[in-house]
Amino acid sequence: MSASWRGCRSGSSGADRGARWRRCGVAERESSVYHSDVKTTRATVRLVLGIVMFGLGLYVAVRPLFTHNAVLTGARWLDLSFAAVFMLRGAMNVRSARRS
């Protein structure tokens, strides 16, 4: 153990213990491992959800071309707004997942 490590842990009691551990960087080292796992899991979930949402929106948008103008939700404007919202939200999820 290094001297700075021992100095951080020695004499820590009561309410002072949390402040000493934070100041010595122990909390950051322990939580960084947890947060990196959470970040990758969140990014993966966002990426998968984004791809699924974009695909669903694309399906609803393109479906009338192949089914002779049949609508899925009951009205053409509702199909188009559904498709636009899902494609936009899917693209935003993929973009945020790629950034993290």
OpenMM code with the backbone's topology and positions (N, CA, C; nanometers):
from openmm import Vec3, app, unit

residues = "MET SER ALA SER TRP ARG GLY CYS ARG SER GLY SER SER GLY ALA ASP ARG GLY ALA ARG TRP ARG ARG CYS GLY VAL ALA GLU ARG GLU SER SER VAL TYR HIS SER ASP VAL LYS THR THR ARG ALA THR VAL ARG LEU VAL LEU GLY ILE VAL MET PHE GLY LEU GLY LEU TYR VAL ALA VAL ARG PRO LEU PHE THR HIS ASN ALA VAL LEU THR GLY ALA ARG TRP LEU ASP LEU SER PHE ALA ALA VAL PHE MET LEU ARG GLY ALA MET ASN VAL ARG SER ALA ARG ARG SER".split()
positions = [
    Vec3(0.0839, -0.1187, 0.0000),
    Vec3(0.0000, 0.0000, 0.0000),
    Vec3(0.0876, 0.1240, 0.0000),
    Vec3(0.0445, 0.2208, -0.0752),
    Vec3(0.1201, 0.3451, -0.0775),
    Vec3(0.0870, 0.4282, 0.0457),
    Vec3(0.1714, 0.5243, 0.0705),
    Vec3(0.1513, 0.6071, 0.1891),
    Vec3(0.0239, 0.6899, 0.1774),
    Vec3(-0.0080, 0.7372, 0.0574),
    Vec3(-0.1285, 0.8189, 0.0426),
    Vec3(-0.2539, 0.7351, 0.0644),
    Vec3(-0.2493, 0.6088, 0.0246),
    Vec3(-0.3634, 0.5204, 0.0453),
    Vec3(-0.3880, 0.4984, 0.1940),
    Vec3(-0.2797, 0.4692, 0.2678),
    Vec3(-0.2942, 0.4488, 0.4117),
    Vec3(-0.3408, 0.5760, 0.4791),
    Vec3(-0.2919, 0.6885, 0.4339),
    Vec3(-0.3308, 0.8152, 0.4938),
    Vec3(-0.4784, 0.8452, 0.4752),
    Vec3(-0.5325, 0.8018, 0.3653),
    Vec3(-0.6743, 0.8264, 0.3400),
    Vec3(-0.7621, 0.7407, 0.4293),
    Vec3(-0.7195, 0.6180, 0.4572),
    Vec3(-0.8041, 0.5267, 0.5338),
    Vec3(-0.7799, 0.5377, 0.6832),
    Vec3(-0.6651, 0.5839, 0.7248),
    Vec3(-0.6360, 0.5857, 0.8678),
    Vec3(-0.7143, 0.6956, 0.9372),
    Vec3(-0.7659, 0.6615, 1.0514),
    Vec3(-0.8345, 0.7606, 1.1334),
    Vec3(-0.9713, 0.7996, 1.0819),
    Vec3(-1.0229, 0.7287, 0.9861),
    Vec3(-1.1549, 0.7671, 0.9344),
    Vec3(-1.2619, 0.7033, 1.0217),
    Vec3(-1.3439, 0.7866, 1.0768),
    Vec3(-1.4512, 0.7355, 1.1608),
    Vec3(-1.5707, 0.8290, 1.1502),
    Vec3(-1.6878, 0.7712, 1.1620),
    Vec3(-1.8092, 0.8513, 1.1650),
    Vec3(-1.8393, 0.9198, 1.0335),
    Vec3(-1.8854, 1.0427, 1.0434),
    Vec3(-1.9283, 1.1176, 0.9253),
    Vec3(-1.8113, 1.1544, 0.8363),
    Vec3(-1.6922, 1.1566, 0.8940),
    Vec3(-1.5741, 1.1958, 0.8176),
    Vec3(-1.5326, 1.0888, 0.7169),
    Vec3(-1.5743, 0.9656, 0.7374),
    Vec3(-1.5292, 0.8547, 0.6527),
    Vec3(-1.5681, 0.8763, 0.5064),
    Vec3(-1.6910, 0.9157, 0.4804),
    Vec3(-1.7352, 0.9353, 0.3428),
    Vec3(-1.6566, 1.0442, 0.2726),
    Vec3(-1.6305, 1.1531, 0.3427),
    Vec3(-1.5552, 1.2621, 0.2818),
    Vec3(-1.4122, 1.2195, 0.2514),
    Vec3(-1.3503, 1.1439, 0.3414),
    Vec3(-1.2142, 1.0974, 0.3163),
    Vec3(-1.2092, 1.0024, 0.1976),
    Vec3(-1.3047, 0.9114, 0.1897),
    Vec3(-1.3045, 0.8146, 0.0789),
    Vec3(-1.3266, 0.8862, -0.0535),
    Vec3(-1.4161, 0.9841, -0.0549),
    Vec3(-1.4384, 1.0577, -0.1795),
    Vec3(-1.3149, 1.1372, -0.2178),
    Vec3(-1.2513, 1.1995, -0.1197),
    Vec3(-1.1342, 1.2813, -0.1479),
    Vec3(-1.0195, 1.1957, -0.1996),
    Vec3(-1.0090, 1.0742, -0.1516),
    Vec3(-0.9001, 0.9877, -0.1943),
    Vec3(-0.9281, 0.9203, -0.3275),
    Vec3(-1.0482, 0.9329, -0.3802),
    Vec3(-1.0793, 0.8781, -0.5102),
    Vec3(-1.1258, 0.7345, -0.5085),
    Vec3(-1.1506, 0.6784, -0.3921),
    Vec3(-1.1939, 0.5392, -0.3859),
    Vec3(-1.3336, 0.5251, -0.4439),
    Vec3(-1.4210, 0.6165, -0.4116),
    Vec3(-1.5579, 0.6088, -0.4624),
    Vec3(-1.5594, 0.6172, -0.6147),
    Vec3(-1.4745, 0.7029, -0.6710),
    Vec3(-1.4708, 0.7159, -0.8164),
    Vec3(-1.4183, 0.5886, -0.8820),
    Vec3(-1.3166, 0.5273, -0.8213),
    Vec3(-1.2613, 0.4044, -0.8803),
    Vec3(-1.3625, 0.2909, -0.8747),
    Vec3(-1.4329, 0.2774, -0.7632),
    Vec3(-1.5294, 0.1694, -0.7495),
    Vec3(-1.6515, 0.1922, -0.8362),
    Vec3(-1.6986, 0.3152, -0.8466),
    Vec3(-1.8199, 0.3407, -0.9232),
    Vec3(-1.7937, 0.3463, -1.0723),
    Vec3(-1.6703, 0.3734, -1.1145),
    Vec3(-1.6443, 0.3820, -1.2578),
    Vec3(-1.6621, 0.2471, -1.3257),
    Vec3(-1.6310, 0.1397, -1.2563),
    Vec3(-1.6513, 0.0066, -1.3138),
    Vec3(-1.7997, -0.0193, -1.3308),
    Vec3(-1.8778, 0.0145, -1.2310),
    Vec3(-2.0222, -0.0052, -1.2384),
    Vec3(-2.0831, 0.0803, -1.3483),
    Vec3(-2.0436, 0.2073, -1.3529),
    Vec3(-2.1023, 0.2981, -1.4510),
    Vec3(-2.0634, 0.2617, -1.5934),
    Vec3(-1.9456, 0.2066, -1.6146),
    Vec3(-1.9085, 0.1688, -1.7508),
    Vec3(-1.9942, 0.0523, -1.7982),
    Vec3(-2.0270, -0.0410, -1.7084),
    Vec3(-2.1157, -0.1510, -1.7462),
    Vec3(-2.2557, -0.0997, -1.7763),
    Vec3(-2.3023, -0.0064, -1.6959),
    Vec3(-2.4351, 0.0490, -1.7164),
    Vec3(-2.4400, 0.1268, -1.8469),
    Vec3(-2.3346, 0.2016, -1.8750),
    Vec3(-2.3312, 0.2791, -1.9985),
    Vec3(-2.3385, 0.1895, -2.1206),
    Vec3(-2.2620, 0.0809, -2.1201),
    Vec3(-2.2641, -0.0059, -2.2369),
    Vec3(-2.3980, -0.0775, -2.2494),
    Vec3(-2.4581, -0.1134, -2.1381),
    Vec3(-2.5891, -0.1778, -2.1431),
    Vec3(-2.6942, -0.0813, -2.1940),
    Vec3(-2.6925, 0.0409, -2.1435),
    Vec3(-2.7878, 0.1417, -2.1901),
    Vec3(-2.7694, 0.1706, -2.3381),
    Vec3(-2.6460, 0.1820, -2.3800),
    Vec3(-2.6200, 0.2100, -2.5208),
    Vec3(-2.6691, 0.0958, -2.6088),
    Vec3(-2.6509, -0.0263, -2.5641),
    Vec3(-2.6967, -0.1416, -2.6413),
    Vec3(-2.8489, -0.1439, -2.6500),
    Vec3(-2.9153, -0.1195, -2.5381),
    Vec3(-3.0615, -0.1178, -2.5375),
    Vec3(-3.1134, -0.0051, -2.6256),
    Vec3(-3.0518, 0.1119, -2.6164),
    Vec3(-3.0933, 0.2239, -2.7005),
    Vec3(-3.0731, 0.1946, -2.8478),
    Vec3(-2.9619, 0.1324, -2.8807),
    Vec3(-2.9343, 0.1003, -3.0201),
    Vec3(-3.0369, 0.0018, -3.0748),
    Vec3(-3.0650, -0.1031, -2.9989),
    Vec3(-3.1622, -0.2036, -3.0446),
    Vec3(-3.3010, -0.1418, -3.0556),
    Vec3(-3.3426, -0.0655, -2.9544),
    Vec3(-3.4736, -0.0004, -2.9602),
    Vec3(-3.4825, 0.0988, -3.0750),
    Vec3(-3.3761, 0.1715, -3.0988),
    Vec3(-3.3744, 0.2676, -3.2087),
    Vec3(-3.3889, 0.1997, -3.3433),
    Vec3(-3.3196, 0.0889, -3.3624),
    Vec3(-3.3296, 0.0166, -3.4891),
    Vec3(-3.4693, -0.0407, -3.5077),
    Vec3(-3.5256, -0.0973, -3.4004),
    Vec3(-3.6608, -0.1535, -3.4089),
    Vec3(-3.7630, -0.0430, -3.4369),
    Vec3(-3.7523, 0.0696, -3.3687),
    Vec3(-3.8469, 0.1782, -3.3899),
    Vec3(-3.8359, 0.2347, -3.5311),
    Vec3(-3.7140, 0.2533, -3.5781),
    Vec3(-3.6960, 0.3055, -3.7127),
    Vec3(-3.7520, 0.2074, -3.8156),
    Vec3(-3.7261, 0.0788, -3.7960),
    Vec3(-3.7779, -0.0223, -3.8881),
    Vec3(-3.9291, -0.0271, -3.8890),
    Vec3(-3.9906, -0.0165, -3.7719),
    Vec3(-4.1366, -0.0168, -3.7631),
    Vec3(-4.1950, 0.1055, -3.8327),
    Vec3(-4.1352, 0.2203, -3.8108),
    Vec3(-4.1810, 0.3418, -3.8791),
    Vec3(-4.1642, 0.3318, -4.0291),
    Vec3(-4.0535, 0.2751, -4.0728),
    Vec3(-4.0305, 0.2576, -4.2159),
    Vec3(-4.1323, 0.1612, -4.2757),
    Vec3(-4.1638, 0.0556, -4.2034),
    Vec3(-4.2647, -0.0415, -4.2503),
    Vec3(-4.4004, 0.0264, -4.2671),
    Vec3(-4.4407, 0.1051, -4.1687),
    Vec3(-4.5707, 0.1720, -4.1760),
    Vec3(-4.5713, 0.2748, -4.2881),
    Vec3(-4.4587, 0.3390, -4.3131),
    Vec3(-4.4519, 0.4397, -4.4185),
    Vec3(-4.4540, 0.3768, -4.5575),
    Vec3(-4.3898, 0.2622, -4.5739),
    Vec3(-4.3759, 0.2011, -4.7061),
    Vec3(-4.4891, 0.1034, -4.7368),
    Vec3(-4.5581, 0.0551, -4.6375),
    Vec3(-4.6621, -0.0460, -4.6555),
    Vec3(-4.7690, -0.0080, -4.7581),
    Vec3(-4.8186, 0.1162, -4.7619),
    Vec3(-4.9215, 0.1489, -4.8627),
    Vec3(-4.8737, 0.1313, -5.0073),
    Vec3(-4.7447, 0.1364, -5.0317),
    Vec3(-4.6948, 0.1189, -5.1681),
    Vec3(-4.7153, -0.0239, -5.2172),
    Vec3(-4.7102, -0.1196, -5.1263),
    Vec3(-4.7188, -0.2600, -5.1651),
    Vec3(-4.8563, -0.3221, -5.1419),
    Vec3(-4.9417, -0.2558, -5.0677),
    Vec3(-5.0735, -0.3141, -5.0367),
    Vec3(-5.1863, -0.2360, -5.1032),
    Vec3(-5.1573, -0.1629, -5.2101),
    Vec3(-5.2573, -0.0878, -5.2875),
    Vec3(-5.3352, 0.0094, -5.1996),
    Vec3(-5.2607, 0.0962, -5.1350),
    Vec3(-5.3133, 0.2058, -5.0533),
    Vec3(-5.3935, 0.1607, -4.9315),
    Vec3(-5.3670, 0.0437, -4.8800),
    Vec3(-5.4318, 0.0010, -4.7556),
    Vec3(-5.3612, 0.0685, -4.6382),
    Vec3(-5.4390, 0.1187, -4.5440),
    Vec3(-5.3811, 0.1850, -4.4273),
    Vec3(-5.3799, 0.0882, -4.3101),
    Vec3(-5.2893, 0.1124, -4.2186),
    Vec3(-5.2727, 0.0229, -4.1040),
    Vec3(-5.3535, 0.0694, -3.9825),
    Vec3(-5.3564, 0.1994, -3.9590),
    Vec3(-5.4200, 0.2518, -3.8379),
    Vec3(-5.5607, 0.3046, -3.8608),
    Vec3(-5.6077, 0.3066, -3.9839),
    Vec3(-5.7430, 0.3543, -4.0105),
    Vec3(-5.7481, 0.4824, -4.0903),
    Vec3(-5.6417, 0.5610, -4.0882),
    Vec3(-5.6381, 0.6866, -4.1638),
    Vec3(-5.4965, 0.7090, -4.2171),
    Vec3(-5.4903, 0.7648, -4.3360),
    Vec3(-5.3603, 0.7870, -4.3996),
    Vec3(-5.2746, 0.8835, -4.3173),
    Vec3(-5.3349, 0.9929, -4.2687),
    Vec3(-5.2570, 1.0910, -4.1929),
    Vec3(-5.2040, 1.0314, -4.0631),
    Vec3(-5.2808, 0.9406, -4.0035),
    Vec3(-5.2363, 0.8765, -3.8804),
    Vec3(-5.1201, 0.7809, -3.9075),
    Vec3(-5.1263, 0.7102, -4.0197),
    Vec3(-5.0137, 0.6246, -4.0590),
    Vec3(-4.8869, 0.7059, -4.0800),
    Vec3(-4.8998, 0.8163, -4.1508),
    Vec3(-4.7816, 0.8976, -4.1813),
    Vec3(-4.7237, 0.9637, -4.0556),
    Vec3(-4.8109, 1.0101, -3.9660),
    Vec3(-4.7594, 1.0712, -3.8433),
    Vec3(-4.6953, 0.9655, -3.7530),
    Vec3(-4.7564, 0.8485, -3.7465),
    Vec3(-4.6973, 0.7377, -3.6705),
    Vec3(-4.5595, 0.7030, -3.7256),
    Vec3(-4.5509, 0.6911, -3.8570),
    Vec3(-4.4236, 0.6572, -3.9203),
    Vec3(-4.3188, 0.7656, -3.8951),
    Vec3(-4.3591, 0.8912, -3.9070),
    Vec3(-4.2633, 1.0014, -3.8870),
    Vec3(-4.2107, 1.0038, -3.7437),
    Vec3(-4.3006, 0.9888, -3.6474),
    Vec3(-4.2597, 0.9927, -3.5064),
    Vec3(-4.1680, 0.8749, -3.4739),
    Vec3(-4.2035, 0.7559, -3.5190),
    Vec3(-4.1219, 0.6391, -3.4884),
    Vec3(-3.9864, 0.6441, -3.5585),
    Vec3(-3.9839, 0.6921, -3.6823),
    Vec3(-3.8552, 0.7016, -3.7521),
    Vec3(-3.7661, 0.8080, -3.6880),
    Vec3(-3.8248, 0.9204, -3.6484),
    Vec3(-3.7466, 1.0256, -3.5833),
    Vec3(-3.6936, 0.9786, -3.4484),
    Vec3(-3.7800, 0.9172, -3.3683),
    Vec3(-3.7367, 0.8699, -3.2363),
    Vec3(-3.6335, 0.7577, -3.2486),
    Vec3(-3.6515, 0.6702, -3.3452),
    Vec3(-3.5537, 0.5648, -3.3687),
    Vec3(-3.4184, 0.6216, -3.4093),
    Vec3(-3.4197, 0.7204, -3.4962),
    Vec3(-3.2940, 0.7832, -3.5383),
    Vec3(-3.2258, 0.8532, -3.4202),
    Vec3(-3.3057, 0.9163, -3.3342),
    Vec3(-3.2479, 0.9820, -3.2168),
    Vec3(-3.1864, 0.8800, -3.1215),
    Vec3(-3.2516, 0.7658, -3.1030),
    Vec3(-3.1959, 0.6615, -3.0157),
    Vec3(-3.0655, 0.6058, -3.0709),
    Vec3(-3.0620, 0.5814, -3.2019),
    Vec3(-2.9393, 0.5285, -3.2624),
    Vec3(-2.8271, 0.6305, -3.2500),
    Vec3(-2.8589, 0.7566, -3.2719),
    Vec3(-2.7576, 0.8632, -3.2626),
    Vec3(-2.7021, 0.8750, -3.1195),
    Vec3(-2.7901, 0.8706, -3.0208),
    Vec3(-2.7432, 0.8829, -2.8817),
    Vec3(-2.6660, 0.7578, -2.8390),
    Vec3(-2.7031, 0.6412, -2.8912),
    Vec3(-2.6307, 0.5188, -2.8571),
    Vec3(-2.4917, 0.5186, -2.9187),
    Vec3(-2.4785, 0.5720, -3.0362),
    Vec3(-2.3476, 0.5759, -3.1010),
    Vec3(-2.2542, 0.6769, -3.0341),
    Vec3(-2.3121, 0.7811, -2.9730),
    Vec3(-2.2305, 0.8822, -2.9052),
    Vec3(-2.1702, 0.8334, -2.7764),
    Vec3(-2.2432, 0.7503, -2.7037),
    Vec3(-2.1951, 0.7076, -2.5719),
    Vec3(-2.1000, 0.5905, -2.5783),
] * unit.nanometer
topology = app.Topology()
chain = topology.addChain("A")
for resn in residues:
    res = topology.addResidue(resn, chain)
    for name in ("N", "CA", "C"):
        topology.addAtom(name, app.Element.getBySymbol(name[0]), res)
